[in-house]
């Protein structure tokens, strides 16, 4: 493999991790500096004329994985017909978003098919380690910028949090605002940090660095105060505690690890509870129940055509639940396509993990499936191109890390 190709893979992976967006409405990169505006005394720019926000990670992602996706779709007549039918089914969510939704679904199927194909010999895909390295370095680069911005601008606000002040400042890296920080970027961080914790305990190589990056990720997630990300980390710590209970023979070490994971959970809960002025399942339901009551009222008043093919059109959003949003716009048929792809994807991934008999890989894949499911029940993660691009890289890198050469 030539050095130029290695460099191309590394840089492309690096750009997939960067949350940079192109504003179609303004035909320019979305560059906004909260630090500069605060110094200048200017208010935030209006986002009403931004138009479609296209993450640059999509371009790098298609350059790297477009060939895999093309081979998968054209490798069978049935797959090609499914791609065409899926686009027709999801056309009601808007041309741009339906196109990405179909690409995302097909990418999941292509990735799971490739994982099955190279399950025992992922070293054949060793050239991709440069993609994973580039992505890891890119995210680490962004995280360092977020922490530096916090230290330079918002550190003094922490003392006010305990008094009931809701901290809502850390959304930039190196002085540039991260568009979608509270949704797509936080979701990517929660998935990444959970997988990184499994890798850190399973593999000794780069353990100190991995734990340091994990700490940075948890810090940013905590400051973002996202409940879905907190659920990801809780589930991850529970799974890891279960694994370590059987894997670690030293009683003292087992106790210390349990205390460490409990401290992480308690700290996250404490900070989230302060940030949100109380955190409970009842409050969470009260925040979302109005959307579901509205959906139920629309459902019972819809005709048969609306139930099967949807009764609304336009972009996704409004219900904070991907399955409900798809049902409203594409009907029962659209939800069936969505659920079928997710189930096939989960089945393939978990099957390969179970056959590997690696308890860490099995639990990591269970966590990936849980995070994916929760993220689309309480949010619209899969409709976000940045999240899907990073999720695919994380998924493939996890399998390569556990089943490949291990040199990532």
Secondary structure, 3 states (H helix, E strand, C coil): CCHHHHHHHHHHHHHHHCCCEEECCCCEECCCCHHHHHHHCCCCCCCCCCCCEEECHHHHHHHHHHHHHHHHHHCCHHHHHHHHHHHHHHHHHCHHHHHHHHHHHHHHHHHHHHHHHCCCCHHHHHHHHHHHHHHHHHHHHHHHHHHHHHHHHHHHHHHHHCCCCCCCCCCEECCEECCCHHHHHHHHHHHHHHHHHHHHHHCCCCHHHHHHHHHHHHHHHHHHCCHHHHHHHHHHHHHHHHHHHHHCCCHHHHHHHHHHHHHHHHHHHHHHHHHCCCCCHHHHHHHHHHHHHHHHHHHHHCCHHHHHHCCCCCCCCCCCCHHHHHHHHHHHHHHHHHHHHHHHHHHHHHHHHHHHCCHHHHHHHHHHHHHHHHHHHCCCHHHCHHHHHHHHHHHHHHHHHHHCCCCC
